[in-house]
């Protein structure tokens, strides 16, 4: 899947939106497993913007996990803070309201 580049304004907008989100995905001692990839894909399709947490003692840090998932799923790694990271991917799933990204 082709990653679309986000502008600085769009990243800022997505960070602000992610601020109020509760984590939707936890990466545990298995790291970025196939199950985690599948769950992330389903959650991104349903929500477009998700916050994820890498649990203590996991084999990867938040940046590694976020970059790995973004690469595998054609998503954007929006933000990494501590053990948390935020992913964005536009969804074309019916029934969800897409995030209206600001234009440059």
C-alpha contacts under 8 A as a table, 3 or more apart, distances in Angstrom:
res1	aa1	res2	aa2	distance
1	X	73	X	7.00
1	X	74	X	4.88
2	X	74	X	5.92
3	X	74	X	5.30
3	X	75	X	6.32
3	X	76	X	6.94
4	X	76	X	7.80
5	X	76	X	7.93
6	X	10	X	5.82
6	X	11	X	6.23
6	X	76	X	7.90
7	X	10	X	5.10
7	X	11	X	6.25
7	X	104	X	7.32
8	X	11	X	5.11
8	X	12	X	6.14
9	X	12	X	5.08
9	X	13	X	6.16
9	X	102	X	6.94
9	X	103	X	7.96
9	X	104	X	7.25
10	X	13	X	4.96
10	X	14	X	6.14
10	X	101	X	6.01
10	X	102	X	5.87
10	X	103	X	7.60
11	X	14	X	5.11
11	X	15	X	6.06
11	X	78	X	6.15
12	X	15	X	5.13
12	X	16	X	6.27
13	X	16	X	5.21
13	X	17	X	6.33
13	X	101	X	7.48
13	X	102	X	7.55
14	X	17	X	5.00
14	X	18	X	6.01
14	X	49	X	7.67
14	X	78	X	7.14
14	X	88	X	7.91
15	X	18	X	5.04
15	X	19	X	6.20
15	X	78	X	6.84
15	X	79	X	6.85
15	X	86	X	7.94
16	X	19	X	5.26
16	X	20	X	7.79
17	X	20	X	6.42
17	X	21	X	7.44
18	X	21	X	5.15
18	X	49	X	7.01
18	X	50	X	7.15
18	X	51	X	6.84
18	X	86	X	7.08
21	X	50	X	7.35
21	X	51	X	6.54
22	X	51	X	6.60
23	X	26	X	7.39
23	X	50	X	7.02
23	X	51	X	4.63
23	X	52	X	5.10
23	X	53	X	6.47
24	X	43	X	7.55
24	X	50	X	6.15
24	X	51	X	5.77
24	X	52	X	5.86
25	X	36	X	7.91
25	X	39	X	7.78
25	X	40	X	7.03
25	X	50	X	7.91
25	X	51	X	6.93
25	X	52	X	4.73
25	X	53	X	6.34
26	X	52	X	5.79
26	X	53	X	4.83
26	X	54	X	5.80
26	X	55	X	6.71
27	X	30	X	7.36
27	X	31	X	5.76
27	X	32	X	6.53
27	X	36	X	7.05
27	X	52	X	7.50
27	X	53	X	6.12
27	X	54	X	4.62
27	X	55	X	5.99
27	X	58	X	7.40
27	X	65	X	7.95
28	X	31	X	5.64
28	X	54	X	6.30
28	X	55	X	5.30
28	X	56	X	7.75
28	X	57	X	7.81
28	X	58	X	5.53
29	X	55	X	7.47
29	X	57	X	6.49
29	X	58	X	4.37
29	X	59	X	6.32
30	X	33	X	6.08
30	X	58	X	6.99
30	X	59	X	7.25
31	X	58	X	6.00
31	X	59	X	5.63
31	X	60	X	6.08
31	X	65	X	7.47
32	X	36	X	5.81
32	X	37	X	6.72
32	X	60	X	7.98
32	X	65	X	6.29
32	X	68	X	7.62
32	X	69	X	7.48
33	X	36	X	5.08
33	X	37	X	6.32
34	X	37	X	5.01
34	X	38	X	6.16
35	X	38	X	5.12
35	X	39	X	6.10
36	X	39	X	5.10
36	X	40	X	5.97
37	X	40	X	5.10
37	X	41	X	6.15
37	X	69	X	6.58
37	X	72	X	7.81
37	X	73	X	7.81
38	X	41	X	5.13
38	X	42	X	6.34
39	X	42	X	5.20
39	X	43	X	6.12
40	X	43	X	5.08
40	X	44	X	5.98
40	X	69	X	7.85
41	X	44	X	5.18
41	X	45	X	6.18
41	X	73	X	6.71
42	X	45	X	5.15
42	X	46	X	6.36
43	X	46	X	5.11
43	X	47	X	5.98
43	X	48	X	7.51
43	X	50	X	7.39
44	X	47	X	5.13
44	X	48	X	4.53
44	X	49	X	6.35
44	X	50	X	6.65
44	X	88	X	7.16
44	X	89	X	6.32
44	X	90	X	7.93
44	X	91	X	7.18
45	X	48	X	5.90
45	X	89	X	7.75
45	X	90	X	7.68
45	X	91	X	5.16
45	X	92	X	7.49
45	X	93	X	6.29
46	X	91	X	7.35
46	X	93	X	7.10
46	X	96	X	6.70
47	X	50	X	6.80
47	X	91	X	7.79
47	X	96	X	7.37
48	X	87	X	7.92
48	X	88	X	5.43
48	X	89	X	5.07
48	X	90	X	5.42
48	X	91	X	5.91
48	X	98	X	7.35
48	X	99	X	7.41
49	X	86	X	7.08
49	X	87	X	5.75
49	X	88	X	4.50
49	X	89	X	6.71
50	X	86	X	5.64
50	X	87	X	5.47
50	X	88	X	6.65
51	X	84	X	6.94
51	X	85	X	5.82
51	X	86	X	4.49
51	X	87	X	6.60
52	X	84	X	5.55
52	X	85	X	5.33
52	X	86	X	6.14
52	X	87	X	7.87
53	X	62	X	7.20
53	X	83	X	5.68
53	X	84	X	4.46
53	X	85	X	6.54
54	X	58	X	6.79
54	X	60	X	7.67
54	X	61	X	6.63
54	X	62	X	5.74
54	X	65	X	7.71
54	X	83	X	5.25
54	X	84	X	6.34
55	X	58	X	5.87
55	X	83	X	7.16
58	X	61	X	7.28
60	X	64	X	5.94
60	X	65	X	6.09
61	X	64	X	5.42
61	X	65	X	6.18
61	X	83	X	6.72
62	X	65	X	5.17
62	X	66	X	5.89
62	X	80	X	6.62
62	X	81	X	7.88
62	X	82	X	7.07
62	X	83	X	5.02
62	X	84	X	5.88
62	X	85	X	6.07
63	X	66	X	5.09
63	X	67	X	5.99
63	X	80	X	6.20
63	X	85	X	7.19
64	X	67	X	5.28
64	X	68	X	6.02
65	X	68	X	5.13
65	X	69	X	6.13
66	X	69	X	5.27
66	X	70	X	5.97
66	X	77	X	6.08
66	X	80	X	7.90
66	X	85	X	6.26
66	X	86	X	7.53
66	X	87	X	7.21
67	X	70	X	5.05
67	X	71	X	6.03
67	X	77	X	6.41
68	X	71	X	5.25
68	X	72	X	6.21
69	X	72	X	5.13
69	X	73	X	5.94
69	X	75	X	7.50
70	X	73	X	5.32
70	X	74	X	5.57
70	X	75	X	4.38
70	X	76	X	5.55
70	X	77	X	6.01
70	X	87	X	7.04
71	X	74	X	5.53
71	X	75	X	6.72
72	X	75	X	7.88
74	X	89	X	7.16
75	X	87	X	6.43
75	X	88	X	5.60
75	X	89	X	4.67
76	X	87	X	5.56
76	X	88	X	5.12
76	X	89	X	6.27
77	X	80	X	7.82
77	X	85	X	7.40
77	X	86	X	6.08
77	X	87	X	4.81
77	X	88	X	6.65
78	X	85	X	7.46
78	X	86	X	5.38
78	X	87	X	5.61
78	X	88	X	6.66
79	X	85	X	5.44
79	X	86	X	5.20
79	X	87	X	7.51
80	X	83	X	7.46
80	X	84	X	5.84
80	X	85	X	4.28
80	X	86	X	6.60
81	X	84	X	5.31
81	X	85	X	6.20
82	X	85	X	7.98
90	X	98	X	7.09
90	X	99	X	7.67
91	X	98	X	6.95
93	X	96	X	6.45
